[in-house]
Amino acid sequence: MKNEILIQRLLKEAEQAALQQHTRRHFLKESAMGFGALALGSLLGSCGTNSSEASSSLFDASNPLAPRSPMFPGKAKSVIYLHMAGAPSQLELFSYKPELAKLDGQDCPQSLLEGKKFAFIRGVPKMLGPQAKFKQYGQSGLWLSDNLPHLSTVADEIAMLNAVTTDQFNHAPAQLLMQTGSARLGRPSIGSWVTYGMGSENKNLPGFVVLTSGGNNPDAGKSVWGSGFLPSVYQGVQCRGEGDPVLFIKDPDGMDRDLRKASIDAINKINHDQYAEYQDPEILSRIAQYEMAYKMQISVPEVMNINDEPAYIHEMYGTEPGKTSFANNVLLARKLVEKGVRYIQLFDWGWDTHGNSASGSVDIGLVNKCRSVDKPITALILDLKQRGLLDETLIVWGAEFGRTPMQENREGKDMPYKGRDHHAGAFNMWMAGGGIKGGTSYGETDEIGYDIVSGKTEAFDIQATILNQLGFDHEKLTYESQGRPFRLTDVGGKVITDIIS
């Protein structure tokens, strides 16, 4: 009886709020704007619709997260994107440059500095040889450093991109460009585009899940998993590694699950009435998010629990239940893939290696960071393969830019440790699984890893290839906003066919 009274009260309050909103909107529209609004509306109508009025054949008003077929049969059904926020040095991981070792300690040639922009390099820096040893691994002979001993065992599963480039050399805009296709705020992230295009296979879980480690979010903040101008139902849902996986997922004191369901039904009844009147797609997103939040109460705690994984899996990944760690997040990513989540984005913070501290050096800090990711990433590849999931799961590893072949220096400051500055010109990324041709190496840089010689690869090419493996033509996956169709890859992008099996 008490619950019924509370539900009736909620309904009454929601109806009153809707009536007030209705009254304010009509007053503003009919009194303040009057005939001017009609004239302006006709002008805007001739130019196209705005984002709130935009519609698309992919947006299902009744169920925006319903599973949808791609444009053509894709080889991948899901994506796990591993972003090393801060940008590790490719010259200590993947880019074997023996000639750079010969130049160690020499003054950097002026030809490498003139007309170039750097984040911190001032004056004439010294060249810095590789701070790691390299060997070739697998039948493919892929070059890897001794910082990645575990990854070397799966070298033939990897397609290495040696000549990735960007036009951004500061962290936040470079991260935005890599994850949203624009260095400016406001564009949808890759995961949002994928979820918009494919929906979700699991009606009780989000289609796009974000996991972070390293103690901080990326420099660009939560915008790198935002939905931009797409309906907000497609934005990434950030889950935590310890405590409640999602904040406020538990019922508050005095409310049980039945009462929460009745409350959501009452609220969404008003939301449906508002949508019928205003046709705002964000109201549909609100309805879907209320319903998803209710379903997640049961499904999320179960899938985000790694305690019941067998001991050999914990040993394989190097996980520590109850803590927030990159290893734990990687294991969670595997579990989410098994449950049908389309896109899992992992951000690991702390890869900025300037040399201004031990933790930020290429010979100490980078080595320690590699130890925390090498084993779990390798385990992910092997675990997905043994479960028959690697062929349909695309793994992407990368960062926002690379590192310079010269030692960082700052005028007036002694750099106590060995470090490298931001380098937008050339760096490495790799892919595995999901129809990618393992054991391949695409692109080439010069003898010191400074400039690209062949196989130039941009952020748009990475994005186009991800969408292609999922079954989408990146030029045709669009959404109407601000009077024109937008796409993830803007006006660029080409599929990297050389690494596709």
Secondary structure, 3 states (H helix, E strand, C coil): CHHHHHHHHHHHHHHHHHHHHHHHHHHHHHHHHHHHHHHHHHHHHHHCCCHHHCCCCCCCCCCCCCCCCCCCCCCCCEEEEEEEECCCCHHHCCCCCHHHHHCCCCECCHHHCCCCCCCCCCCCCEECCCCCCEEEECCCCEEEECCCCCHHHHHHHEEEEEEECCCCCCHHHHHHHHHHCCCCCCCCCHHHHHHHHHCCCCCCCCCEEEEEECCCCCCCHHHHHCCCCCCHHHCCEEECCCCCCCCCCCCCCCCCHHHHHHHHHHHHHHHHHHHHHHCCHHHHHHHHHHHHHHHHHHHHHHHCCCCCCCHHHHHHHCCCCCCCCHHHHHHHHHHHHHCCCCEEEEEEECCCCCCCCCCCCCCCHHHHHHHHHHHHHHHHHHHHHHCCCHHHEEEEEECCCEEEEEECCECCECCCCCCEEEECCCEEEEEECCCECCCEEECEECCCCCCEEECCECHHHHHHHHHHHHCCCCCCCEEEECCEEEECCCCCCCCCHHHEC
